[in-house]
């Protein structure tokens, strides 16, 4: 019995669309009668081991071909409400809520919210106070996303500043003002000469221990301190996660996608997870591990959204409405990660959100705007821009360069597909081997290897974001590192705007960049998925930027060497103009697209990230080439692959179901299975229902007219039954174990015996039903578009079986020749 057995999926405005065939199937029993005494034979029976399967013992076998009559049906049934519940006013607290690791019922939550909204609108005319309450209800959504955006922006500024300071601590300290990072310390030094290597106020650890030379002794001391600090930061981050919030590890985006599809993971968006993730991000990035903090910003922002939603009962008490806030929060997360508010909205729409109505689009835009505004006010990078990678050049690109741009895109797709396969294999090995039992040791070993191999190479030693900024930038007169060692006329500032022959420093830099490319590509496979907060955006962009810069320099030298060729004549009219930084930018987009399979949001994020709007065509071309090549080698992006690896109940709405199976092939009970467990509408005692609740683990029970007729009346969830029974025993006199439980409108008057118990208000009188011949293609679309938790299978109004979301997922995986038991949460 899996704790995932009850899943539902998504929600749309079309949740309550009238589907005539469904309505007919769901209500066909309303006008029919009961059994004529004939028993059904040879019916496929099965105890529903799924969460929302039914619960009932000892039903009679029914023959599908037998006739049916009307005499056992309650004549009052047809007068009952067709809504989800009559009212929620007099029901005990907790009704309609969900347990951990369950999925929400979008249909019921939407109906509850609309009922609540109608009541609020109706009461607005009762007085001034009620009118103000109605106004508060109207703007509470905007206020909630405003708070989320402001807090996410402030938190992002704090994390950026802290990560920058801790990263520089590995190499030295500002002795007179230890709270300043290296750049800020050198700003305050007021040196008359500019030296990239050192400034008077910044002391390396070799200088702090008294070694003031730049020889081998100082190098070894700096090397040792780099390793020690890196391992210490990584160990601290892993300990924080292990002790305070195990859910704070990873990027969080696969889990956010699953939660937004309707799944409940208690604590994943809690305050301890928020605090631990924020601190862990700074520590893990500062440790020098090949990971980023941009992906986890989505998790951090969603934690803010979850916490602030409880200030507004409209969202805090309704899981479907809460997901509107979480969609807006995910947009704010990308907004503060890249300084890309519009890209954040598109990312939420394209990549993570399952349900994204127009009002959520506007609120996501407002939330991302608020987050970006606060981050800009904090100015964590000190450059008057929201991002670190802002480019200052606007040189044109030429049609001949579209070929290398497409090549970069194809290589990005190839890298992404290879990375996904290797990372999933390693993560699967981690889960199944003894390595998974020692996550802290794994983090420590990877941190040691990373720092050990990173220090000798200046491009891997520096912060990854700084390396990307260097690679996408154009060389200027102030740049003295090897990558800018060209044979130029240093007295002519205009010479830096054109291309020329590379010097020896560029050749050395290319070798170092090639080694950095190999190292980053390999070590990221082992780093992503460890038990520390870790994002994949920046490492992927770093690999792509290195690849793009190498190809860009090669293209530049090719054009300079053949400037008289007709092929490059338009590129060298007066001076040859090829911008290697542009190739690095395109490479970063290509690699990130290959790993995540983003397209539209990726292009928008990249031009917001760099400010290079004039380069949108090369970015679009590289993104498309990357996706085409990546999809040809494997359809899943890294986040979908991790969802499948972890067995999350996520029904991807981008995949097509092309098989010809029908509902009878998937529903339970199967042949030779125990009978379906059900509750009768007016013949079971309280003790019998409590026995069913005690002896089974199902999370929902179909309610039928009788065991003989099996005419469907409705559906009751396990939690609602338990809460209603506990409330009745506590507050209603005369309710005892022998009390008969009624799910009908009227209770028979007179007669001896204990007081009856009426539980009609917790009953879903309009559960979604299908016939056993419904194509599974239709069933899958119903689960995706309606956000179903389960659907009941009927024939002529008689209950035949049940299909849950887990059944659908298992069926899809079986058709893909994979293990159906992989859809289990561990």
C-alpha positions in Angstrom: 0.0 0.0 0.0 1.6 3.2 -1.1 1.1 6.5 0.6 0.8 8.0 -2.9 -2.3 6.2 -3.8 -4.6 9.1 -3.9 -3.0 11.5 -6.3 -4.8 14.2 -8.3 -3.3 16.6 -10.7 -4.1 20.0 -11.9 -6.7 22.7 -12.0 -8.2 25.0 -14.6 -11.1 27.3 -15.1 -12.5 24.4 -17.1 -12.6 22.3 -14.0 -16.3 22.8 -13.7 -17.0 22.6 -17.5 -20.1 20.5 -18.2 -19.2 17.3 -19.9 -22.5 15.7 -20.9 -21.1 12.2 -21.0 -19.5 12.5 -17.6 -22.6 14.1 -16.1 -24.7 11.3 -17.5 -22.5 8.6 -16.1 -22.1 10.3 -12.8 -25.8 10.9 -12.3 -27.4 8.0 -14.1 -28.1 6.4 -10.8 -30.2 9.3 -9.5 -33.3 8.3 -11.3 -33.0 4.6 -11.0 -34.1 2.1 -8.5 -32.4 -0.6 -6.5 -31.8 -4.3 -7.0 -34.3 -6.9 -8.1 -32.5 -9.5 -6.1 -30.5 -11.0 -9.0 -26.9 -11.3 -8.2 -24.1 -10.4 -10.6 -21.7 -13.1 -11.5 -18.2 -13.2 -12.9 -17.6 -9.5 -12.2 -13.9 -8.6 -11.9 -13.4 -7.8 -8.3 -10.4 -6.4 -6.4 -9.7 -4.6 -3.2 -8.5 -1.3 -4.3 -5.0 -1.0 -2.9 -4.9 2.5 -4.1 -5.2 5.4 -1.7 -8.6 6.6 -2.8 -9.8 3.1 -3.7 -12.7 1.9 -1.9 -13.2 0.1 1.3 -15.8 -2.4 1.8 -15.9 -6.0 2.7 -18.1 -8.8 1.5 -19.9 -7.4 -1.5 -22.0 -9.8 -3.6 -20.7 -10.8 -7.0 -22.7 -9.1 -9.7 -23.6 -10.3 -13.1 -23.2 -7.5 -15.6 -25.9 -8.8 -17.9 -28.6 -9.0 -15.2 -31.4 -6.5 -15.2 -32.1 -4.0 -12.5 -35.1 -2.5 -10.8 -35.9 0.6 -8.8 -37.5 -0.6 -5.6 -34.5 -0.4 -3.2 -33.5 3.2 -4.1 -34.2 5.9 -1.6 -36.9 8.0 -3.2 -35.4 11.1 -1.6 -32.1 10.8 -3.3 -33.1 12.7 -6.4 -33.9 15.7 -4.2 -30.4 16.0 -2.9 -28.0 18.7 -3.7 -25.8 18.2 -6.8 -23.1 20.4 -5.4 -20.0 19.2 -3.7 -21.3 19.9 -0.2 -24.4 21.5 1.0 -22.5 23.9 3.3 -19.3 24.0 5.2 -20.6 26.2 8.1 -21.5 23.4 10.5 -18.8 20.9 9.6 -15.9 20.2 12.0 -12.6 22.0 11.3 -10.3 20.0 9.0 -12.9 18.8 6.6 -11.6 19.0 3.1 -7.9 19.2 4.2 -5.3 16.7 3.2 -2.7 14.4 4.8 1.0 14.4 4.0 2.1 12.8 0.8 -1.5 12.9 -0.6 -2.8 14.8 -3.6 -5.4 17.4 -3.6 -8.9 17.3 -5.1 -8.9 20.3 -7.4 -12.5 19.9 -8.2 -13.6 20.0 -4.6 -11.2 22.9 -3.7 -12.4 25.0 -6.6 -16.0 24.4 -5.7 -15.3 25.2 -2.0 -13.6 28.5 -3.0 -16.5 29.5 -5.3 -19.0 28.7 -2.5 -16.9 30.9 -0.1 -16.7 33.7 -2.7 -20.5 33.7 -3.2 -21.0 34.0 0.5 -18.6 36.9 0.8 -20.3 38.7 -2.1 -23.7 38.1 -0.6 -22.7 39.4 2.8 -21.2 42.7 1.4 -24.6 44.2 1.3 -25.2 43.6 5.1 -23.2 46.5 6.3 -20.0 48.5 6.2 -17.9 46.0 8.0 -19.0 43.2 5.7 -18.2 45.4 2.7 -14.7 46.0 4.0 -14.3 42.3 4.5 -15.3 41.8 0.9 -12.8 44.4 -0.3 -10.1 42.7 1.8 -11.0 39.4 0.2 -10.7 41.0 -3.3 -7.2 42.5 -2.8 -5.8 39.8 -0.5 -4.3 38.0 -3.5 -2.4 41.1 -4.6 -1.2 41.8 -1.1 0.0 38.3 -0.6 2.1 38.2 -3.8 3.5 41.7 -2.9 4.7 40.4 0.4 6.2 37.3 -1.3 8.0 39.5 -3.8 9.4 42.0 -1.3 10.6 39.3 1.1 12.1 37.1 -1.7 14.0 40.1 -3.1 15.3 41.1 0.3 16.3 37.5 1.0 18.1 37.2 -2.4 20.1 40.3 -1.7 21.2 39.0 1.7 22.2 35.6 0.1 24.1 37.3 -2.7 26.1 39.4 -0.4 26.8 36.6 2.1 27.8 34.1 -0.7 30.2 36.7 -2.2 31.8 37.4 1.2 32.2 33.7 2.1 33.6 32.9 -1.4 36.4 35.4 -0.9 37.1 34.2 2.6 38.7 31.1 1.1 41.5 33.2 -0.4 42.0 35.9 2.2 40.5 38.6 4.3 40.1 42.4 4.5 42.1 42.9 7.7 40.8 46.3 8.6 37.2 45.5 7.8 36.6 41.8 7.8 33.0 42.1 6.7 33.9 43.4 3.3 34.5 41.1 0.4 37.6 41.5 -1.8 36.1 43.9 -4.3 34.7 46.2 -1.6 37.9 46.0 0.4 40.0 47.1 -2.6 37.5 49.9 -3.3 38.2 51.3 0.2 42.0 50.9 -0.2 42.4 54.1 -2.3 45.4 52.6 -4.0 47.1 54.8 -6.7 47.8 51.8 -8.9 45.4 49.1 -10.1 46.5 45.5 -9.6 44.2 42.6 -10.4 46.2 40.3 -8.1 46.2 42.2 -4.9 45.5 45.5 -3.1 47.0 47.0 0.0 44.0 46.3 2.3 43.4 42.7 1.2 45.6 40.0 2.8 45.9 36.5 1.6 46.1 33.7 4.2 49.8 33.3 3.4 50.3 37.0 4.4 48.2 36.5 7.5 50.5 33.8 8.7 53.6 35.9 8.0 54.7 34.7 4.6 54.9 37.8 2.5 56.6 36.5 -0.6 54.9 35.1 -3.7 57.0 32.0 -3.8 56.2 28.3 -3.4 55.7 28.6 0.4 53.0 31.2 0.0 51.3 29.2 -2.8 51.2 26.1 -0.6 49.7 28.0 2.3 47.1 29.6 0.1 46.3 26.1 -1.4 45.9 24.5 2.0 43.6 27.3 3.3 41.5 27.1 0.1 40.9 23.4 0.7 40.3 23.7 4.4 37.8 26.6 4.0 36.0 24.8 1.1 35.7 21.6 3.0 34.5 23.4 6.2 31.8 25.3 4.3 30.6 22.2 2.5 30.5 20.2 5.8 28.6 23.0 7.6 26.0 23.1 4.8 25.6 19.4 4.9 25.2 19.4 8.7 22.6 22.2 8.5 20.6 20.2 6.0 20.9 16.9 7.9 20.0 18.4 11.4 17.5 21.1 10.7 15.8 20.5 7.3 16.5 17.5 5.1 14.1 18.9 2.5 16.6 21.8 2.0 18.9 19.8 -0.2 19.0 19.9 -4.0 17.6 22.6 -6.2 13.9 22.0 -5.2 12.6 22.6 -8.7 11.5 18.9 -9.3 9.6 19.0 -6.0 8.1 22.4 -6.7 6.8 21.1 -10.0 5.3 18.1 -8.2 3.7 20.3 -5.5 2.3 22.7 -8.1 0.7 19.7 -9.9 -1.3 19.0 -6.7 0.8 17.0 -4.4 1.2 17.6 -0.7 4.7 17.5 0.9 4.4 18.9 4.4 7.4 20.8 5.6 8.9 21.2 2.2 7.9 24.8 2.1 8.2 25.5 5.8 10.1 28.1 7.8 12.9 25.7 8.8 13.4 24.7 5.2 13.5 28.4 4.2 16.1 29.3 6.8 18.3 26.2 6.2 18.1 26.6 2.4 19.1 30.2 2.6 22.2 29.6 4.8 23.1 26.4 3.0 23.1 28.1 -0.3 25.6 30.6 0.8 27.8 27.9 2.3 27.7 25.5 -0.6 28.4 28.1 -3.2 31.2 29.5 -1.0 32.7 26.0 -0.7 33.6 26.2 -4.4 31.4 23.2 -5.3 30.2 23.0 -8.9 26.7 24.2 -8.2 24.8 27.5 -8.2 22.3 29.3 -6.0 20.0 30.4 -8.8 17.8 27.3 -9.0 17.3 27.1 -5.2 16.0 30.7 -5.3 12.8 29.2 -6.8 12.5 26.9 -3.7 13.2 29.8 -1.4 10.6 32.1 -3.0 8.0 29.3 -2.9 8.8 28.9 0.9 8.0 32.6 1.2 4.8 32.1 -0.8 3.7 29.2 1.4 4.4 31.0 4.7 2.7 34.3 3.6 -0.4 32.4 2.2 -1.3 31.5 5.8 -1.8 35.2 6.6 -4.8 35.1 4.2 -7.3 32.2 4.9 -8.5 32.4 1.3 -5.2 30.8 0.3 -3.9 29.2 3.5 -7.0 26.9 3.9 -7.4 26.0 0.2 -4.6 24.0 -1.4 -5.8 24.7 -5.0 -5.8 28.5 -4.3 -2.4 28.3 -2.6 -0.9 27.0 -5.7 -1.7 30.2 -7.5 0.5 32.0 -4.9 3.2 29.4 -5.4 3.2 29.9 -9.2 3.7 33.6 -8.6 6.5 32.9 -6.1 8.4 30.7 -8.5 8.4 33.6 -11.0 9.8 35.8 -8.3 12.5 33.2 -7.6 13.8 33.4 -11.2 13.4 37.1 -11.2 15.8 37.6 -8.3 18.1 34.8 -9.4 18.8 36.4 -12.8 17.4 39.8 -12.5 14.9 38.7 -15.1 11.3 39.5 -14.0 9.7 38.7 -17.4 11.8 35.6 -17.8 10.7 34.5 -14.4 7.0 34.8 -15.4 7.7 32.8 -18.5 9.7 30.2 -16.6 6.8 29.7 -14.2 4.5 29.3 -17.1 6.7 27.1 -19.3 8.6 25.0 -16.8 7.0 24.6 -13.3 3.3 25.6 -13.2 0.6 23.0 -13.9 -2.3 25.4 -13.8 -1.7 29.0 -14.9 -4.9 31.1 -15.4 -4.7 34.7 -16.6 -5.1 36.2 -13.1 -2.1 34.1 -12.0 -0.1 35.5 -14.9 -0.8 39.1 -13.8 0.0 38.3 -10.2 3.2 36.5 -11.2 4.2 39.6 -13.1 3.5 41.8 -10.1 5.3 39.5 -7.7 8.4 39.3 -10.0 8.3 43.1 -10.4 8.3 43.6 -6.6 11.1 41.1 -6.1 13.3 42.7 -8.8 12.6 46.2 -7.5 13.7 45.3 -3.9 16.8 43.5 -5.3 17.7 46.5 -7.3 17.4 48.7 -4.3 19.7 46.5 -2.3 22.2 46.4 -5.3 24.1 43.4 -4.1 26.5 43.4 -7.1 27.4 47.1 -6.7 27.1 47.7 -10.5 23.7 49.5 -10.7 22.4 46.4 -12.5 20.3 43.5 -11.3 22.8 41.0 -12.6 26.5 40.2 -12.7 26.7 39.5 -16.5 25.6 42.8 -17.9 27.4 43.4 -21.2 28.7 46.8 -22.4 29.2 46.0 -26.1 26.8 46.2 -29.0 28.9 45.0 -31.9 26.8 43.5 -34.8 26.7 39.9 -35.7 26.8 38.6 -39.3 24.9 35.9 -41.2 28.0 33.8 -41.5 28.1 33.4 -37.7 24.8 31.6 -37.7 26.6 28.4 -38.6 28.8 28.4 -35.4 25.8 29.5 -33.4 23.9 26.5 -34.6 27.0 24.3 -33.9 27.1 25.7 -30.3 23.4 25.0 -29.9 23.8 21.4 -31.1 26.8 20.9 -28.8 24.8 22.3 -25.9 22.0 19.8 -26.6 24.5 17.0 -26.8 26.1 18.0 -23.5 22.7 18.4 -21.8 21.6 14.9 -22.9 24.9 13.3 -21.8 24.8 15.1 -18.5 21.2 14.0 -17.7 22.0 10.4 -18.5 25.2 10.3 -16.4 23.7 12.3 -13.5 20.6 10.1 -13.3 22.8 6.9 -13.3 24.9 8.3 -10.5 21.9 9.4 -8.5 20.3 6.0 -9.0 23.6 4.3 -7.8 23.6 6.7 -4.8 20.1 5.7 -3.8 20.7 1.9 -4.1 24.2 1.7 -2.7 25.8 2.2 0.7 26.9 5.6 -0.5 23.4 6.9 0.2 23.8 6.1 3.9 26.7 8.5 4.3 25.6 11.8 2.7 27.9 14.0 4.8 30.9 12.0 3.9 30.0 12.1 0.3 29.7 15.9 0.4 33.1 16.2 2.2 34.8 13.9 -0.3 33.4 15.8 -3.3 34.3 19.1 -1.7 37.9 18.0 -1.1 38.3 16.7 -4.7 36.7 19.9 -6.1 38.9 22.3 -4.1 42.0 20.2 -4.7 41.6 20.3 -8.5 40.1 23.8 -8.7 42.9 25.8 -7.1 45.7 25.3 -9.7 43.4 26.5 -12.5 42.5 30.2 -12.1 39.3 29.8 -14.1 38.0 27.0 -11.8 39.4 28.7 -8.7 37.4 31.9 -9.1 33.7 32.1 -8.3 31.7 30.5 -11.2 29.5 33.6 -11.7 32.7 35.8 -12.0 34.1 33.4 -14.6 30.9 33.6 -16.6 31.0 37.4 -16.4 34.6 37.3 -17.6 33.8 35.0 -20.5 30.8 37.0 -21.9 32.6 40.3 -21.6 34.7 42.1 -24.2 38.3 42.7 -23.5 39.1 46.3 -22.6 42.2 48.4 -21.9 41.9 47.6 -18.2 41.9 43.8 -18.7 45.4 42.3 -18.1 44.6 38.6 -17.8 45.7 36.0 -20.4 42.3 35.8 -22.1 42.8 39.3 -23.3 46.4 39.0 -24.4 45.9 40.1 -28.1 48.5 41.8 -30.3 46.9 45.2 -30.2 48.0 48.8 -30.3 47.6 49.6 -26.7 47.7 53.4 -27.2 44.6 53.3 -29.4 41.4 52.7 -27.4 39.5 51.9 -30.7 41.7 48.8 -31.3 39.7 47.0 -28.5 36.6 47.2 -30.6 38.0 45.1 -33.4 39.5 41.7 -33.7 43.2 40.9 -34.1 45.7 38.1 -33.7 45.9 36.3 -30.4 49.0 36.4 -28.3 50.6 33.7 -26.2 48.4 34.5 -23.3 45.3 33.7 -25.2 46.8 30.3 -26.2 47.6 29.6 -22.6 44.1 30.7 -21.6 42.5 28.4 -24.1 44.3 25.4 -22.7 43.2 26.4 -19.2 39.6 26.9 -20.3 39.6 23.5 -22.0 40.8 21.8 -18.8 38.1 23.8 -16.9 35.5 22.6 -19.4 36.4 19.0 -18.8 36.6 19.4 -15.0 33.3 21.3 -14.7 31.5 18.9 -17.0 32.6 15.9 -15.0 32.4 17.2 -11.4 28.9 18.6 -11.8 27.6 15.1 -12.6 28.7 14.0 -9.1 27.8 17.2 -7.3 24.2 17.8 -8.4 21.9 15.7 -6.2 24.1 15.7 -3.1 22.5 16.6 0.3 23.3 20.3 0.1 21.4 23.1 -1.5 22.5 23.0 -5.1 21.4 24.6 -8.4 22.2 23.6 -11.9 21.8 26.9 -13.8 25.2 28.4 -13.2 27.3 25.2 -13.6 25.5 24.5 -16.9 25.9 28.1 -18.1 29.6 27.9 -17.1 30.2 24.8 -19.3 28.4 26.4 -22.2 30.2 29.8 -21.8 33.6 28.1 -21.8 32.7 26.1 -24.9 31.3 29.2 -26.6 34.3 31.3 -25.8 36.7 28.7 -27.2 34.6 28.5 -30.4 34.4 32.2 -30.5 38.1 32.7 -30.3 38.6 30.1 -33.0 36.1 31.9 -35.2 37.7 35.2 -34.5 41.2 33.9 -35.5 39.7 32.3 -38.6 38.2 35.6 -39.8 41.3 37.6 -39.0 43.6 35.1 -40.8 41.3 35.1 -43.9 40.1 38.7 -43.9 40.5 38.9 -47.6 38.3 35.9 -48.3 35.0 36.6 -50.0 33.3 34.6 -47.3 34.3 37.1 -44.6 34.5 40.3 -46.7 31.5 41.9 -45.1 32.9 41.2 -41.6 36.2 43.0 -42.3 35.3 46.1 -44.2 37.7 48.3 -42.3 38.5 46.2 -39.2 37.4 42.6 -38.5 34.7 42.4 -35.9 34.0 39.1 -34.2 32.9 39.2 -30.5 34.0 36.0 -28.6 31.9 37.2 -25.6 28.8 36.8 -27.7 29.7 33.2 -28.5 30.1 32.6 -24.7 26.7 34.1 -24.2 25.1 31.8 -26.8 27.0 28.8 -25.4 25.7 29.5 -21.9 22.1 29.6 -23.3 22.7 26.4 -25.3 24.1 24.3 -22.5 21.4 25.5 -20.1 18.7 24.7 -22.7 20.2 21.3 -23.3 20.0 20.4 -19.6 16.6 21.9 -18.7 15.0 21.9 -22.2 13.7 25.4 -21.7 13.2 27.5 -24.9 11.1 30.7 -24.7 11.8 31.5 -21.1 15.5 30.7 -21.6 15.9 33.3 -24.4 14.1 36.0 -22.4 16.2 35.2 -19.3 19.4 35.4 -21.3 18.8 38.8 -22.9 17.5 40.2 -19.6 20.5 38.6 -17.8 23.0 40.2 -20.2 21.1 43.2 -21.6 22.0 42.0 -25.1 18.6 42.4 -26.8 20.2 42.9 -30.2 21.5 39.3 -29.9 18.1 37.7 -29.5 18.2 35.9 -32.9 21.5 34.0 -32.1 20.1 33.1 -28.7 16.8 31.8 -30.3 18.7 29.8 -32.9 21.0 28.2 -30.3 18.1 27.4 -27.9 16.1 25.7 -30.7 19.1 23.7 -31.9 19.9 22.7 -28.4 16.3 21.5 -27.8 16.1 19.6 -31.1 19.4 17.7 -30.5 18.5 17.1 -26.8 15.0 15.8 -27.6 16.4 13.6 -30.3 18.7 11.9 -27.7 16.2 11.9 -24.8 12.9 13.6 -24.2 13.2 14.5 -20.6 14.9 17.5 -19.1 16.9 17.2 -15.9 14.0 18.1 -13.6 11.6 15.7 -15.2 14.2 13.0 -15.0 14.7 13.6 -11.3 10.9 13.5 -10.8 10.8 10.1 -12.5 13.9 9.0 -10.5 12.3 9.9 -7.2 8.9 8.4 -8.1 6.9 11.6 -7.6 3.3 11.3 -8.8 3.7 13.8 -11.6 1.6 13.4 -14.8 3.4 15.5 -17.4 1.0 17.4 -19.5 3.5 17.8 -22.3 3.7 14.1 -23.0 1.3 12.5 -25.5 -0.6 9.2 -24.8 -0.9 7.3 -28.0 -1.9 3.8 -26.9 -5.2 2.1 -27.5 -6.0 0.7 -24.1 -9.3 1.3 -22.3 -10.4 2.0 -18.7 -11.2 -1.7 -18.1 -7.5 -2.5 -18.7 -6.3 -0.2 -15.9 -9.1 -0.1 -13.3 -9.1 -1.9 -10.1 -10.2 -4.5 -8.9 -8.5 -6.8 -11.4 -9.4 -10.4 -12.1 -8.9 -12.6 -9.0 -8.6 -9.6 -6.7 -10.7 -9.2 -3.6 -14.0 -7.2 -4.1 -14.0 -3.4 -4.1 -14.6 -2.0 -0.7 -17.6 0.3 -0.4 -19.9 1.9 2.2 -23.7 1.6 1.9 -25.8 4.7 2.1 -28.2 3.7 5.0 -27.5 0.2 6.3 -24.1 0.3 8.0 -23.6 1.1 11.7 -21.0 3.4 13.0 -19.0 0.5 14.4 -18.9 -1.2 11.0 -17.6 2.0 9.4 -15.0 2.5 12.1 -13.9 -1.1 11.6 -13.4 -0.4 7.9 -11.4 2.7 8.7 -9.3 0.7 11.2 -8.6 -2.3 9.1 -7.9 -0.6 5.8 -5.5 2.1 4.6 -7.6 3.4 1.7 -8.2 7.1 1.6 -11.6 7.2 0.1 -14.7 5.0 -0.2 -17.4 4.9 -2.8 -20.9 5.0 -1.2 -23.5 2.8 -2.9 -27.2 2.1 -2.4 -26.6 -1.5 -1.2 -24.1 -4.3 -1.5 -26.4 -6.1 -3.9 -27.3 -3.3 -6.3 -24.0 -1.4 -6.2 -25.7 1.7 -7.5 -23.3 4.6 -7.0 -24.4 7.4 -4.6 -21.2 9.4 -4.1 -17.7 9.4 -2.6 -16.4 10.1 0.9 -12.7 10.6 1.8 -11.2 8.8 4.8 -10.1 12.0 6.6 -13.6 13.5 6.3 -15.2 10.4 7.7 -12.8 10.2 10.6 -13.3 13.9 11.5 -17.0 13.8 11.1 -17.3 10.6 13.3 -15.0 12.0 16.0 -17.0 15.3 16.0 -20.3 13.4 16.3 -19.2 11.2 19.1 -18.0 14.3 21.0 -20.8 16.7 20.4 -24.0 14.7 19.6 -25.8 12.9 22.4 -27.1 9.4 21.7 -24.5 8.5 19.0 -23.1 5.1 19.8 -21.4 2.3 18.0 -24.8 0.8 17.0 -26.0 4.0 15.5 -26.9 3.7 11.8 -25.0 6.0 9.5 -27.1 7.7 6.8 -25.8 9.4 3.7 -29.3 10.4 2.5 -31.3 13.6 2.8 -33.9 12.2 5.2 -33.6 9.8 8.1 -36.5 7.5 8.8 -38.6 8.7 11.8 -39.7 6.6 14.6 -38.4 3.2 15.5 -36.4 2.1 18.5 -32.6 1.9 18.8 -29.8 4.4 19.2 -29.9 7.8 17.5 -28.9 7.7 13.8 -26.0 9.7 12.4 -26.4 11.7 9.2 -23.2 12.4 7.2 -24.5 13.5 3.9 -22.7 16.8 4.0 -19.3 15.2 3.7 -20.3 13.2 0.7 -19.2 14.2 -2.8 -22.5 13.6 -4.7 -21.0 14.2 -8.1 -17.8 12.2 -8.4 -16.3 12.0 -11.9 -17.3 8.7 -13.4 -16.5 6.9 -16.7 -17.5 3.6 -18.3 -15.3 0.6 -18.6 -15.0 1.2 -22.4 -13.6 4.7 -22.1 -10.3 5.0 -24.0 -7.3 5.6 -21.7 -6.3 8.5 -23.9 -9.5 10.2 -22.7 -8.9 9.2 -19.1 -5.3 10.5 -19.1 -6.5 13.9 -20.5 -9.2 14.0 -17.8 -6.6 13.5 -15.1 -4.4 16.2 -16.6 -7.0 18.8 -17.4 -9.4 18.3 -14.5 -6.8 17.6 -11.9 -8.6 14.4 -10.8 -7.7 12.5 -7.7 -9.5 9.4 -8.9 -12.3 8.5 -11.2 -15.0 5.8 -10.6 -15.8 3.3 -13.3 -19.5 2.5 -13.7 -21.8 0.6 -16.0 -25.4 1.8 -16.2 -25.0 3.6 -12.9 -23.6 0.5 -11.1 -20.1 0.7 -9.5 -17.6 -1.4 -11.3 -14.1 -0.2 -10.2 -11.8 2.8 -9.7 -8.8 4.3 -11.4 -6.5 6.5 -9.4 -3.7 8.8 -10.6 -1.2 6.1 -9.5 -2.9 3.6 -11.6 -2.6 5.9 -14.6 1.1 6.5 -13.9 1.8 2.8 -13.5 0.0 2.1 -16.7 2.0 4.6 -18.6 5.3 3.3 -17.2 4.3 -0.3 -18.0 3.7 0.7 -21.6 7.2 2.2 -21.7 8.6 -1.2 -20.5 9.7 0.2 -17.2 9.2 -0.9 -13.6 5.6 0.2 -12.5 6.7 0.0 -8.8 9.0 2.9 -9.4 6.0 5.2 -8.8 6.5 5.0 -5.1 7.7 7.8 -2.8 10.8 6.9 -0.8 
